[in-house]
């Protein structure tokens, strides 16, 4: 019997049509000590009743706790789950995603007494086409720790989360980014394990809240606010940290580029000009030498997808030449 308990937290909002599959996947885990915390975040459909009915079918190796609360958003829901969690390690799952029966056991195989986190590759699933794409990680590539910024597909040591009061920030953008890298900043060298594939299947919905958030220009979706909070809250990156300065800086550059490319879709020329000046000004103020980052050289960072690193490098070059703003206006 597995001796280390693991808590899986699922935030639930109007998920009555998909919850059954997600909870069934958890019930069918071959790992033998699992706590499921489902946080109903003010659903207006039958989600709460579905959860209660599913709880009646709980297998012996799973303990189910249902938290019913007024709607406050996914960050507050995940935080409520963290406050109630009792497992030594915590995993997150979204209500419409899927996991294989050996998902938790595969992650836990990498755990030893020093392990603060385990990060695994994931599977992209496009329900509209039925296509699947494995996002495998290279355990020997430093960039593998930075590739996935979502909280799922990985384990977190709960004691470290609580020791530093690491929680999701109340934001409508990049909440996962903040949480993951705040946590990793407190992980010492050698305490994070990378595995090639966790098996977590992410259901990609172009109409989801996360896609909509990144594609809208609004005061409450200003990416520099949450990035500033991250820089202020995270532990300094030094020789004892699992994070490295050049890879973390590249991560920030990539996030800024990603944000600009998303919000430029459908925005007016004046809106694009303002947001470009704002976020690139923030980047220059906080990372004044970002253009000299060694990870912007061809072939870097190792472990990053060729298409993505090419886009990031090209956008940085265009910014240096004064061409990024015109490019954003025509995309």
Beta strands, then each sheet from edge to edge (+ up, - down):
strand 1: 6-12
strand 2: 34-41
strand 3: 62-69
strand 4: 89-94
strand 5: 117-126
strand 6: 131-135
strand 7: 154-157
strand 8: 192-203
sheet 1: 3+ 2+ 1+ 4+ 7- 5+ 6-
sheet 2: 3+ 2+ 1+ 4+ 7- 5+ 8+
end
